[in-house]
Amino acid sequence: MTERLVIDAFLQGIGKEQPGSGLIVHTDQGSQSTGANFMAVGKKKGAIPSHSRKGNPYDNALMESFYRILKRELVDDAGFRTRDQLVLNSSC
């Protein structure tokens, strides 16, 4: 995961949802979301950064659980044999 990917995803979400100033953006301690570029983009959009404590997955337990379910139901059990099958099916 690159910093550019995280920034692009953040901007896409902001563009789609149009939240007001004061949006709390909670992330882990990953360099992509704690770096100066991401922080500057968030500040420019009026977002308030929030980070889990270093090495403490319990701070983000709800999202970790969500991602586990998402991966299990939409990735692991999806039955795609190749990446091309996934891309073709996701564009429908």
C-alpha positions as CSV (number, residue, x, y, z in Angstrom):
1,M,0.0,0.0,0.0
2,T,1.5,3.3,-1.0
3,E,1.0,6.8,0.4
4,R,-0.5,7.8,-3.0
5,L,-3.1,5.1,-2.8
6,V,-4.1,6.2,0.7
7,I,-4.3,9.8,-0.3
8,D,-6.3,9.0,-3.5
9,A,-8.7,6.8,-1.5
10,F,-9.2,9.6,1.1
11,L,-9.8,12.2,-1.6
12,Q,-12.3,9.9,-3.4
13,G,-14.2,9.3,-0.1
14,I,-14.2,13.1,0.6
15,G,-15.4,13.8,-2.9
16,K,-18.2,11.3,-2.7
17,E,-19.5,12.0,0.8
18,Q,-18.8,15.7,1.1
19,P,-18.3,15.8,4.9
20,G,-18.1,19.1,6.7
21,S,-15.0,20.3,8.4
22,G,-14.2,18.3,11.6
23,L,-14.3,14.9,10.0
24,I,-12.3,12.5,12.3
25,V,-10.0,10.3,10.3
26,H,-8.9,7.3,12.5
27,T,-6.0,5.2,11.2
28,D,-3.3,3.0,12.5
29,Q,0.4,4.0,12.8
30,G,1.2,3.1,9.2
31,S,3.7,5.4,7.5
32,Q,1.2,6.0,4.7
33,S,-1.3,7.7,7.0
34,T,1.1,9.4,9.4
35,G,3.3,10.9,6.7
36,A,3.5,14.6,6.0
37,N,1.8,14.4,2.6
38,F,-1.3,12.6,3.9
39,M,-1.5,14.8,7.0
40,A,-1.3,17.9,4.8
41,V,-4.1,16.7,2.6
42,G,-6.2,15.9,5.6
43,K,-5.6,19.3,7.2
44,K,-6.4,21.1,3.9
45,K,-9.7,19.2,3.8
46,G,-10.5,20.1,7.5
47,A,-10.0,16.6,8.8
48,I,-8.9,15.8,12.4
49,P,-6.3,13.0,12.6
50,S,-6.7,10.2,15.1
51,H,-4.3,7.3,15.4
52,S,-4.3,4.1,17.3
53,R,-1.6,3.6,19.9
54,K,1.6,2.0,18.5
55,G,1.4,-1.8,18.7
56,N,-2.1,-1.8,20.1
57,P,-4.6,-3.5,17.7
58,Y,-7.4,-3.2,20.3
59,D,-7.6,0.5,19.5
60,N,-8.9,-0.3,16.1
61,A,-10.7,-3.6,16.9
62,L,-14.0,-2.6,15.2
63,M,-12.3,-1.9,11.8
64,E,-10.0,-4.9,12.1
65,S,-13.1,-7.1,12.5
66,F,-14.8,-5.4,9.6
67,Y,-11.8,-6.0,7.3
68,R,-11.5,-9.6,8.4
69,I,-15.2,-10.2,7.4
70,L,-14.8,-8.2,4.2
71,K,-11.7,-10.3,3.1
72,R,-13.4,-13.5,4.1
73,E,-16.6,-12.9,2.3
74,L,-15.5,-10.9,-0.7
75,V,-12.0,-12.1,-1.3
76,D,-11.3,-15.6,0.2
77,D,-14.7,-17.1,-0.7
78,A,-15.2,-15.3,-3.9
79,G,-13.8,-18.1,-6.1
80,F,-11.7,-16.0,-8.4
81,R,-8.9,-18.0,-9.9
82,T,-7.0,-15.0,-11.3
83,R,-6.8,-11.3,-10.8
84,D,-8.2,-10.8,-14.3
85,Q,-11.4,-12.6,-13.2
86,L,-11.8,-10.3,-10.2
87,V,-11.2,-7.1,-12.4
88,L,-13.7,-8.3,-15.0
89,N,-16.4,-9.1,-12.4
90,S,-15.9,-6.0,-10.4
91,S,-16.6,-3.7,-13.4
92,C,-20.1,-5.1,-13.9
